[in-house]
């Protein structure tokens, strides 16, 4: 598999996991910086998925 495609798929899966964490776990008070905003959660977990898939 192409390494760039593999990394992109990892980023997409990570972003989906980040959104699921925001949606189902979340932060009731809004003070949690990673779980209170869906865009931040998707960006952070997308980066984690990218790094995991690319092996870095």
C-alpha positions in Angstrom: 0.0 0.0 0.0 1.2 3.5 -0.8 2.6 5.1 2.4 0.9 8.4 1.8 -2.5 6.7 1.4 -1.9 4.6 4.5 -1.1 7.8 6.5 -4.2 9.5 5.1 -6.4 6.6 6.1 -4.9 6.6 9.6 -5.6 10.3 9.9 -9.2 9.8 8.8 -9.8 6.9 11.2 -8.1 8.9 14.0 -10.4 11.9 13.3 -13.4 9.6 13.4 -12.3 8.2 16.7 -11.8 11.7 18.0 -15.3 12.7 17.0 -16.7 9.6 18.7 -14.9 10.4 21.9 -16.3 13.9 21.7 -19.8 12.7 21.0 -20.1 9.7 23.5 -17.6 10.6 26.2 -17.4 14.4 25.9 -17.1 16.9 28.7 -20.2 18.0 30.5 -18.8 21.2 31.9 -17.0 22.4 28.8 -13.7 22.9 30.6 -11.9 19.9 29.1 -9.8 21.3 26.2 -9.7 18.1 24.2 -13.2 16.8 24.6 -15.3 20.0 24.7 -14.7 21.0 21.1 -15.3 18.5 18.2 -12.7 20.2 15.9 -9.9 20.0 18.5 -10.7 16.4 19.3 -10.7 15.4 15.6 -7.5 17.3 15.0 -5.6 15.8 17.9 -6.8 12.2 17.3 -6.3 12.7 13.5 -2.7 13.5 14.2 -2.4 10.5 16.5 -3.9 8.3 13.8 -1.6 9.8 11.1 1.5 9.2 13.3 0.4 5.7 14.2 -0.2 4.7 10.5 3.0 6.3 9.2 5.1 4.5 11.9 6.6 7.7 13.3 
